[in-house]
Amino acid sequence: MTSLTSGLAGIVLAGGRGTRLGGRDKPAITLAGRSLLDRTLDAAADADPLIVVGPSRPVSRKVRWTLEEPAGGGPVAALAAGLESLTERAELVAVLAADHPWLTGAALRRLVRRLRAEDNAGGAVLVDDGERPQWLLGVWDTDALRRVVPRDAAGRALGGVLARADPLRVPAAAAEASDVDTPEELDRALRDFEG
């Protein structure tokens, strides 16, 4: 672990129903032999510990598994479960979805660098070409994140919760903010990774 990322933990949200993909287990979808979840875990390799919120499945690195309560309670409930599982002291925490195959470790280090350069920022999130924050592509001050995530987390809107931490908005490079939610996005990922 480099000094830039010392004190960085990771929470990866890997639940959901994959409704727009016909109910597929989205984190398990493979691109060029690597699952979407493993690709996200690779990008977050500097984080220790790495906590995955979702059903346990085979992965290529050591992670801690947990589930949200209630099951299907949504991303804020999943984030709350990840924070509860984070018992180690961590200055920063990367909060990521498991369906961003173009995300890289360099993108996370860029977010860490920006966040550490600002004294009072609660986090740093990637923003897409339309300048929309990608709430599940961010690095957060752990204390700030714990303050904004409510105890009654089920069914809450993720953006409404995380925006209260007043994060820095960092432009995404190339496709790193792109996810795989629809059949069209999956087709694009298959073309990019499998040619």
C-alpha positions in Angstrom: 0.0 0.0 0.0 1.4 3.4 -0.9 1.5 6.2 1.6 -1.1 8.1 -0.5 -3.6 5.4 0.2 -2.6 4.4 3.8 -5.7 4.6 6.0 -8.0 3.8 3.1 -10.7 1.2 3.5 -13.1 0.0 0.8 -16.9 -0.8 0.8 -18.2 -2.4 -2.4 -22.0 -2.7 -2.9 -22.6 -5.9 -4.7 -26.3 -6.6 -4.0 -29.4 -5.5 -5.9 -31.7 -7.5 -8.1 -30.2 -6.7 -11.6 -33.8 -5.9 -12.7 -32.8 -4.0 -15.9 -30.6 -7.0 -16.9 -33.4 -9.5 -16.5 -32.6 -10.5 -12.9 -29.0 -11.5 -13.7 -26.4 -11.6 -10.9 -24.7 -8.5 -12.1 -21.5 -8.7 -10.0 -20.9 -12.2 -11.3 -21.1 -11.2 -15.0 -17.7 -11.9 -16.6 -15.8 -9.8 -19.1 -12.7 -11.4 -20.6 -12.6 -13.9 -17.8 -13.0 -11.5 -14.8 -16.2 -10.8 -13.0 -17.5 -7.3 -12.6 -17.0 -7.6 -8.9 -13.4 -8.8 -9.3 -12.7 -5.8 -11.6 -14.0 -3.4 -9.0 -12.0 -5.2 -6.3 -8.9 -4.9 -8.5 -9.4 -1.1 -8.8 -9.7 -1.0 -4.9 -6.7 -3.1 -4.3 -5.0 -0.3 -2.2 -7.9 -0.4 0.3 -7.6 -2.4 3.5 -9.9 -3.8 4.6 -12.1 -4.5 1.6 -15.8 -5.0 2.6 -18.3 -6.4 0.1 -22.0 -5.9 0.9 -23.9 -8.6 -0.9 -24.3 -12.4 -1.2 -20.9 -14.2 -0.8 -19.5 -15.5 -4.1 -16.1 -16.5 -5.3 -13.6 -13.6 -5.7 -9.9 -13.3 -6.4 -8.9 -11.4 -3.2 -9.5 -11.4 0.5 -12.7 -9.5 1.4 -15.1 -9.3 4.4 -18.7 -10.1 3.5 -21.8 -8.6 5.0 -25.4 -8.0 4.1 -27.8 -5.1 4.5 -30.8 -5.2 6.9 -33.4 -5.5 5.7 -32.5 -7.5 2.7 -33.3 -5.5 -0.4 -33.2 -2.3 1.7 -31.3 -0.4 -1.0 -27.9 1.2 -1.4 -28.1 3.4 1.8 -28.9 0.3 3.9 -26.0 -1.5 2.1 -23.7 1.3 2.9 -24.8 1.4 6.5 -24.0 -2.3 6.7 -20.6 -1.8 5.2 -19.8 1.0 7.7 -21.0 -1.2 10.6 -18.6 -4.0 9.4 -15.7 -1.5 9.3 -14.4 -1.9 12.8 -10.8 -0.8 12.0 -9.8 2.8 12.2 -9.7 4.1 8.6 -9.3 7.8 7.7 -10.9 7.4 4.3 -13.3 4.9 2.7 -13.9 4.2 -1.0 -17.5 3.5 -1.6 -18.0 1.7 -4.9 -20.6 -0.2 -6.9 -19.6 -3.6 -8.3 -20.6 -2.7 -11.9 -18.0 -0.2 -13.1 -15.6 -2.3 -15.2 -13.6 0.7 -16.5 -12.8 1.9 -13.0 -9.0 1.8 -12.2 -6.8 2.1 -9.1 -5.5 5.3 -10.7 -9.0 6.9 -10.6 -9.3 6.1 -6.9 -5.8 7.5 -6.1 -6.9 10.6 -8.0 -9.9 10.9 -5.7 -7.8 10.3 -2.6 -5.3 13.0 -3.7 -8.1 15.6 -4.3 -9.7 14.8 -1.0 -6.4 15.0 1.0 -5.7 18.4 -0.7 -8.9 20.0 0.7 -9.1 20.6 4.4 -12.9 20.6 4.9 -14.2 18.3 2.2 -16.3 15.3 3.3 -15.6 13.3 0.2 -14.7 13.3 -3.5 -16.8 11.7 -6.2 -16.4 11.2 -9.9 -18.8 13.2 -12.1 -19.8 12.0 -15.6 -19.8 14.0 -18.8 -23.2 15.5 -17.8 -21.6 16.6 -14.5 -23.8 14.2 -12.6 -22.1 12.9 -9.4 -21.6 9.2 -9.4 -22.3 8.5 -5.8 -20.9 4.9 -5.9 -17.6 6.1 -7.3 -16.3 8.1 -4.4 -13.8 8.3 -1.6 -15.1 9.7 1.7 -13.8 11.0 5.0 -14.9 8.2 7.2 -16.2 10.4 10.0 -18.1 12.6 7.6 -19.6 9.5 6.0 -20.7 8.1 9.4 -22.3 11.4 10.2 -24.5 11.5 7.1 -25.6 7.8 6.8 -28.8 7.5 8.9 -29.7 4.6 11.2 -33.0 4.2 9.4 -31.3 3.7 6.1 -33.7 1.4 4.2 -35.3 3.0 1.2 -33.4 6.2 1.4 -32.1 8.0 -1.7 -28.3 7.6 -1.9 -27.7 11.0 -3.5 -29.7 12.8 -1.0 -27.8 11.2 1.9 -24.3 11.5 0.5 -24.7 15.1 -0.9 -25.0 16.2 2.8 -21.2 15.5 3.1 -20.6 18.2 0.5 -18.1 16.2 -1.6 -15.7 17.5 -4.2 -16.7 16.7 -7.7 -13.9 15.3 -9.8 -14.4 14.8 -13.6 -14.2 11.2 -14.7 -11.6 10.4 -17.4 -12.8 8.4 -20.5 -15.3 5.6 -19.5 -14.3 5.2 -15.8 -17.7 6.4 -14.6 -19.6 4.1 -16.9 -21.5 1.2 -15.4 -23.4 -1.9 -16.6 -27.1 -1.5 -15.8 -28.8 -2.3 -19.1 -28.4 -4.8 -21.9 -26.9 -2.0 -24.1 -24.3 -1.2 -21.5 -23.4 -4.8 -21.1 -23.1 -5.1 -24.9 -20.7 -2.1 -24.9 -18.6 -3.7 -22.1 -18.4 -7.0 -23.9 -17.2 -5.2 -27.1 -14.6 -3.2 -25.1 -13.3 -6.1 -23.1 -13.7 -9.1 -25.4 -13.4 -7.4 -28.8 
